[in-house]
Structures are given as structure tokens and as C-alpha cells.
Amino acid sequence: MKKYCMAGVLSVGCVYAATSLTSLFSLTGCGRKEAVDSQPMHVDFSALQDIDNVIDMAVIGSGPAGLTACVYGCRGGRHVVCFEGAEPGGLLTKTTIVENWPGEKAILGADIVGHIHDQAEDLGAYFVQDSVMSIDFSQYPYRLETEEGLVVYAFSVLITTGATPKTLGIPGEEQYWGMGVTTCAICDAPFYKGKDVVVVGGGDSAVEEAIQLTPHARSITIMVRGNAMRAAARMQEHLKEYPTIAVHYNVAIQEILGNGAHVTGLMVRDNVTGAVTQEPIDGVFLAIGHEPNVWMLEDQVALTKTGHIALMGRTQKTSVPGVFAAGDVADADYRQAGVAAGDGIKAALDADRFLAAQGYSQVVAREFDGVRFYPVTRDMVPLIEPLHDVATVEKNILKSGSGLTIIDFYAHTCPSCMHMLPVLERIAHRYADLISIYAVDFEAVPDLAALLGVKKVPTMLVFDDGKLVDTVLQPLTYAELAALIEAHAAT
């Protein structure tokens, strides 16, 4: 396989009119890179036909932006492969009822994602349950490598990786993560039955978190840093329907307190008077915004001052020709599912036009049929065993000689949990000789969670010869799970 480097003039006839990749960037006063219009790119596709695992459009991310991009890419007759990432469907799967999706008075976020996914699949999109960990834009076709070691080459790349919830960065937050501090009410609300909880934030997501907690928590206090909420007026009107929700303004959490095992209170500062008080509380739900997921780009694409991918004008073009972005990874202003979906459409149309401009017609595309990438369908015999009772755990796991074992606690209402189950299944096959893996539906077997001290989902408990040796309170990627098992197997 040949490597075609992008530095001035490409050896295969792909040129930027003697322009290097770095000249496609311009620096702002604060050091961030802003996208500027690049010179035309010209590709000699006849020189690329000995490359394996070729993709017309590689879509990285599977939220509304990525999925609608898949729909439009397929409608344009392109070979589209979507790399779903660690959380297929993105943040929209963590919401409950959505009232602003066009054409729907009320619909579950997960249903929106499911409908678009099914539509894209019916049109011919391929989906890979894997995460892109590195991208090389210094060569063409662009090289993508996944967490599980797959390497593919893309003629165009659509980055729709979304954003990750922010944290406060205060004392006690990391210590009590998963023990009273979380970012997902839809995942963890059942653990706070009859409890008093706080939601931190003033936007739509804070209101959603609070409402999701009402069937479970005794009281919910929304703590807003300023003197007003940023949430839409309709969202704020909804709060009046819930007598257990209160809103406190001009307050900031200084420290999260606990007893070593769980959150017990907060140190709260009044931003008007400066007074600091201690408030008893059982749980803290963070809804304070998101950071764009751009870490895998390694400074190869221009970013805005806020760290989002910079776009050219009213297009979804980035500073790299043939690379496009859509959704929250490139949007610091709107951050709406409908906007992300629309941007995904634009990104696919931009990518289609880019390929057409390079002469990549259907006739040329057929010449790559023999080297095109198609995901391998995994027909695996299930190796993860469900656990239904305490007696089985005591008999088969909590005893000497039981070997290395993982018990994964999940809930059907927890998107992160459900995304992890197929990853665990693949890990179970890879390490079948080293470890046994069990899954527990927390809602179906709450006495087992109580026995083992599980207070949130997802939670993974690692046992070695009947002794608890590790506890994991957040979803792990395939690589992180593999490293965890290998580390314990080596001890």
C-alpha cells in the first residue's frame, strides 16, 4: 500500500496549487486558528486504486448531525460508513421528551435517533461500532484509525463528534463522581428515590434534568449562577408544573462534601452577598454546558476561540479540503438537535460537491469496488451471562478460586449502559480465557445492587478470586476495558 503525503504538491497529482496544509490556517489574536478559503484541490484517482479499505464519505459520530449526513450521502449515491463512537446517538439519547423536533408534538430523543438511523441504514449506510481515535490529514486519501485497530482511507470526512458535558472543577467533584455527582438524570434518577438533589445550570438541559428527577427525588433545587435562567421561556414555564422543583439564583457551588462513600452536602456561595453556607444534599446533577469533542484532530483542523471546529461562511467546510463538520462540535451558539440535523445535511451536500469537483463520478467510484471498505458483521455467540439473584453471585463469584470476573450493572433507561453492552460482548470474546463477565439489570435485581454497594449505573465491579479489586463508575471504551483486564490479569 502506498502512502501519499500532502506537502505542497502530491506525488499522485493531488495539489493545492503548491500550497502546504499549514497555509490553509490563519491565526487569530488569541492563538486559535480560523478557517480561511483554500485553493482548489485536484485528485488523480487513477493513482489511488491500490489502496485498501477505501470510503467515499467517512462519518465520524452518530448523533442527529452524523445520521442525517448518512441519509443525504446515500441519497447522493456515495459509499457512506458511519463510525458510531462510544455513545451511539450522542447526547440526544440522554433526553426524554423532545417537543421541538419538527413534525412531532412530543417524541423521545432516543426515538429520533433510532428513526434516522433506520432510514440511513435502509438507504445503504454502513455502521461500525467502534471509535475513531486518530485521523491523519497530512496524506490523501485521509487515514483514519479506530480504537480496535481498524485502518481505513477516506476521500471525504465528516466530523460530527458532538460535545461532552463540562464539570465544575471544584473540591469533592472528582472524589464523589459516581457517588452522588453525575451528569445524567435519565441514567441515575432511580438511585435518588425520596432524596434531596441539586441540579447545577440555567439552560434547557438543566430544566430537563430537573424534570427527569421529579418522579424519584423528594426535592430538586436548580442552582443558577446568574440572576436569570438561559432556558427557553417554554422550558421555564414547564417548571411551574412541578411543585418539588425550586430555582435559586446568584449561587455558586464552592465544594462538594461527603462522608467518604457518598455526597452529603455542598458549600454554596451567595454571589450577591458573598456569604458561604453549608447545604445538606444527597446528589448533584451537572448541566453546565459542553466541550466540543475535537481531541482526535490533534491541531490538524482550524478551531474557533471557543474550541469548536471553524467553518467557512455558510458552509460546513473546514480548513482542510474534503473535511467537513456539523453539529455541536462546530456549533457554539444553537446546540439544537434540529440545527445539528440540518447542518449534517449541509455537510453531506458539501462533501458530495467536493467529490464531484474532483471528478469522482459513479464511473470512477466503480473502479474502487474491489478495495472498498465494508464492515464485517459480527455473529457472536453471547458470552456475557445475566445475573438474576444474590445466591448465584455468592456461589459462583464471591468465593476463592472463582478467577477474574466482571459484574456490569446497567439499566435500560441508561444510554451509556446500553452502548457498553456490545463493547463488553466483544471484550468477552477477546479475553474468554482470562475473564468471566456478567451483566445485572439494576432495576430487575435491586437487592443484588444493595448487597454489592452499587449506587449508580453504569458500574462495573472487578473481582479476583472472590475479592473486589476494582470499581469503575463511568463507561469505558474498548481500549480502556482491554487495558483494565490486562492490568488485573498481570497481577
N, C-alpha and C positions, 0 to 999 in steps of 0.2 A: 504494500500500500504506500503510495506516495504522500508526502506532506507538502502542501502548497502554502508557503509563507506569504503573509501580507506585509510587505515593506517596500513602499514606493511602487515598483512595477512587479506584478506577479509573474512567475515563470510560465503560467498557463494562459496568459493573455488577459488576465483579470487585473485591470489597472484603475487607479484613482487619478489618472492624468498626472502621474509622477507625484502623487500626494500620499504621504505616510498616514497611518491611522491616527497618530497623535495630533496631526494638524486639523483633525475634524473636531477638536475640542477648543473652547476658549475659556479662559479663567475669569471669574468674577472677582470683585474686590476682597471677598472673604475666602477665596481659595476654592470654592465649589466650581465644578465645570458645568457650563451651559451648552446645550445643543446648538450647533450652527449648521446651516445648509452645507452639505458635502457635494463634491463634484461627482459626476456620473461614474457608475461602476460598470465595467464591461466584462462579461464572463465568457470564456470559451468552454462550453460544457462538454465538447468532444474530448477534451483533455482530462476529464474527471471521471471517466467511466470505469476505471479500475478501482475506485474507492468502494469499500463495503459499507453496508448499513446507512444508506442514504435516505434522507427525508426531505420532502418538499417544504413542509411547514412543521416545525417543531414547536409545540405549545407547552410552555413551562408553567404549570399551575392549572387548577381545575375549579376555580370559583366561577361566578357569572361571566367575568371577562374571558377567561380561558375557554369555557364551554361554548359561548356564543361565537368566539373566534373559530372554534372547531366546526360549528354549524356552517358558517359562511365560507370557510376554507374548503370544506367538502362540496358545498354548492358551486364553488368555482372550479371543481374538478381536480383539486390538488390532493396529494397524498398527505394526510394530516395525522400526526401522532401527538397525543397529549400525555405528558408526564405529570401524574396526579399529585405527587408530593406526599408529605407526611400526613396532611389533613385534607383528603379529597373533599371538594366542595367549599373549602375555605370557611371564613367567619360566618357566612350566611347560614351554614348548617347549625350554628350555635344560637340562632334566634328561634323564637316560637312563631307567633302570628305576625305576618307581614301585611300591612294594609296599604302600602303604596306601590305595589307591583302592578304595572299596567294590566287592566283587564280582569283583575282579581280583587274582590272586596276584602277578602281575608284568606291568606294561604300560608302554610308553614314554610319557613325558609328552606328546610331540607327537601320539601316537595318541589320548590322552584328549581333547585339544583338537580334533583332527580329527573324532572321533566326535560330540562335542556340536555342533560347527559344522554338520556334515551334518544332524544331527537338527533343529537350529534352521532351517536353510535349507529342509528338507523341509516344515516346519510353516508356512513363509511368511515367515520373517525376511529382511530385505534387508541386504546388507553393502556398505559403502563403504570402498574402500582409500584412506583419507585420515585426517588427524588433526584433531580439533577444537582450535583454537588460542585461541579466545576464547568466553566464554559471558556473556550479559547477563541476569541475573536481576532487573533493575530494571523490566522490561516483561513483559507476558504476552500471547500465548504467549512462552516463553523463546527468546531469539535465540542461535543457535549459528553460528559462522563457522569454516570449515575452512582448512587450510593452503593449499589450492588455490583459495580464494576462494568456495567454496560457502556460501550463507546459507540456513539452514532455521529453522523455528519449531516448537517442541515443546510439547505440552500437559503432558508429564511428562518428566523427565530422570533417567536412572540413571547415576551416575558409578561406573565400575568400572575406573579407570585404573591400578590397581596401584601398584607401587613400583619404585624404581631402586636398584641396588647402591651402597652407600656406598664412599667412598675414604678413605685414611688421612690425607691432607693433610700428608705429610712431604716433606722434600727428596728430589728424584730421582724422585718418583712421576709427576709430570706430564711431566718431561723424557723418561722412558723408557716412557711409555704407548704400548703397541703395539710396544715394542722389548724386551719381557721382563716388562712389567707388564700384567695383564689381569684380567677378572672372569669369563671364560668358558672353562672347561676343555674343554667339548664342542666349542667352536669352534677352540681353539688348541692342544690337546694334541698333534696330529701334528707341530707345529714343535719339540717337545722330545724327540724320539727320542734315547734314550741320554743325556739331560741330567739335571741335579740341580735340583729345583724346590722351592719353598716354597708352602704353602697357608696363608693367614692367616685365622684364625677358629676358633670352637669349637662351632658349631652343626651342624645337619643338612646345610646347604649346603656347609660346609667338608668334611665327610666325603664328600659326593657328588663334589665337585671332585677330592678326592684319589683316589677310586676311578676316576674317569674318566681320570685321568692314568696309571694303572698299566700299561696296555698300551704306553705310549710312554716315559715317563720312567724313568731308571735308579734314582733315589731320590726320594721325596716326603716332605717334613717338614711336618707340621701344627704351626704355631706358635700356641699358646693364651695369651692374656694372663693368665688366672687360673690357679688350681690344679686346675681341673676343666673338662671339656667340657660344653656345654649340649645337645649332640646327644642324641637319644633313645637309650636303652640298646641297642636292637636295632641302631641305626646304628653305635654304638661297637663292638658285637660283630662287625660286618662287618669292621672294620679288622683284626681278628686273622687274617683270611683272606689278607691281603696283606703279605708279608714286606718289600716295598720301602717300606712306609709306616711312618714313625715319628712320635710325638707328643711335642713339647716344651712343657712348661708354664711359666707365670710368665715369659714372654718378650715383649718388645715391639720391633718394628722402629723404629729411630730415623731411618734414612736408607737410600735405595736407591742403590747405587753402579753405575757403568757406565764404559764406555770411549768414550762418545760415540755409539756405534752400537747397543749392547745392554747389558742388565744383566749385571754380573759379580759382584756381591756385595751384602751387607747389613751395616749396622751394627745390632747387636742388643743390647738391654739386658736383663740379668737383673733381674727385678722384685723378687727377694728380696735379692740381694747388692748390686745397683746397678752391677755390673761391665758394661762395654760391650766387646763383641768384634766383630771383622770376620769375616763368614762368606762364603766363596765360594759363589755360586749362579748358575744360568742363567735362572731365571724365577720370578716372583712372581704367584700367583693369589689375588685378594682375595675373601673370603667373610665379610664382617664386618657384614652386615645391610643394610637398605634404607631409603630415604627415600620417604615417600608422594608420589605424583605429584599435587600439588594446585596447581601453579603457574598453571594456566589459570583458576583460580577467582577470583584477584585479591581475596581477602578478602571474597568475597560469601557464603561459607558458613562457619558456625562450625567451629572446629578444636579439638582437644583439646590438652593440654600437650605431647604428643609430635608434634604437627603433622598428625595424622590427622583425617579428617572426623568431627565429633562426631555421634553418633546419639541418638535419643530412646528410652530404655529398651530393650526387647527388639525394637524395630522397626528398619527400615533408613531411617527418616525422618531427614532433615537439618533444619537450622534454617530452610530455605526450603520452603514448601508446594509439593508436587508434584515435589520434588527428593529423590532417594534415592541411597544409596551402598552399595557392597558390595565385599567382597574386601580385599586388602591396603591399599588407600587409606584404609580405615576401621578396620582391624584391626591393633592393635599387639601383640596377645597370641598369637593362634593361628597365623596365617600358614600355613595349610594349604590345599591345593587343594580338599579336600573341604569344609572350612569355607567357603571362598570360594564354592563352587558352591551350598551351602545358603543362604548369605546372598544370592546372586543370585536364588534362588527367592523368598526373602522380599521382596527389593526389588521384583520384578515383581508379586508379590501386593499389596504396599503401593501400588504405582503404579496397579494395576488398581482397587483400592478407592478410591483418591483420585479417579480419573476418574469412577467410578460415583457417588461422593458429590457430584460437581459436576454430575451429570445427563448425563454423556457416555455415552449409551446407543448401541447399534448403530444405532438410527434416526437419532440426531443425527450419528453418525460418517459415515453415508452422505451427509449434506449437504456433507461436505468432500471427496467423491470427486474433484471437479474441480480441487481445489487441493492435493491430497495429493502429497507428495514420493516419487518413485520414482527410484532410481539409474539413471543411463544406463549401459548395457552397452557396454564398450569393445571393439570388434572391430578391433584394430590389427594391421597388417602388421608383423611383428617387424623392428626396425631395428638391434638390437644384434647384432653379429656375434661368433660364438665364435672364439677363437684356439686353435689346436691345436699350433703349432710355433714354434720360435725364428726360423726363416727368414722367415716371414710378417711377424713383428714387425720384423725388421731391414730387410726390403724395403719395407714399407708405412708404418711408423711412425717408426723411428729414422733418418729422413733429412730433409734440408732440404726445405721446401715441402709437408710432409705435413699442415700445418694443426693445428688444435686437436683433440686426441684424448684420450680417457679409456680406460684399461685397468682394468677391475674384476676383482680376484681374489676368488674365492669358493670355498666348499666346501659340498657337500650336507649335511654334518653341522653347519653353522653356521646357526642360525635367522636371525640378523641378516642374513647374506649373502642368504639366500633371500627374506627380506622386502624387501630392497633391489632385487632384480632387476626386479620390476614397476614400482617407482618409477623406476628408471633407464630402463625402456622408455618410460614416459610422458614423461620428460625428453628422451629421444632424439627423440620425435615433435615436442615443442615447439621444440627447438633443432636440427632436422635441417639447417638451413642454416649452422649455426655450428660444429658439432662432430660428430665420429665417436666412437662408443662401442663398445668391445669387451669381451667377458667371457671370463675364463680360469678353468677348473676347476683349482684348485691341485693337487688330488690326481691329476688326469689328466696335467698338464703341469708336473711339479716343476722341470724344467730351465729353464723359462721364468721361474719364480719366482726361481730361483737367479741367472739372468742379470740380472734387474732388482732383485735385493736384497730381495725380498718375504719377510718373516719372520712374518706373521700374516694372518689373514682376519677381517673384510673389509679389503682395502687397495685404494685407488684411486690410480692414478698418472696425472697430467695432463701431457701433452706438448704443446709448441707448436713446430711445425716441427722435430721430431726431438729437441728438448731437454726434459728433465724440468724442469717448472716448479712442480709441487706434488705433495705426497703426503698422502693422507688415510687415517688409521688407525682410523677409527671409522665406524659407519653414519651417514649424513646423511639428513635429512628432504627432502621435495620442495623446500621453500623454500630450504633450505641448499644443495642441489645447484644450483638455479636461480641463486642468488646467486654460487656458485663459478664457474659457467660465464660469467655476465655479467661478473664481475670480470676473468677472464682474457681474455674477448673484447674488453674495453675497453682492454687494454694493448697 
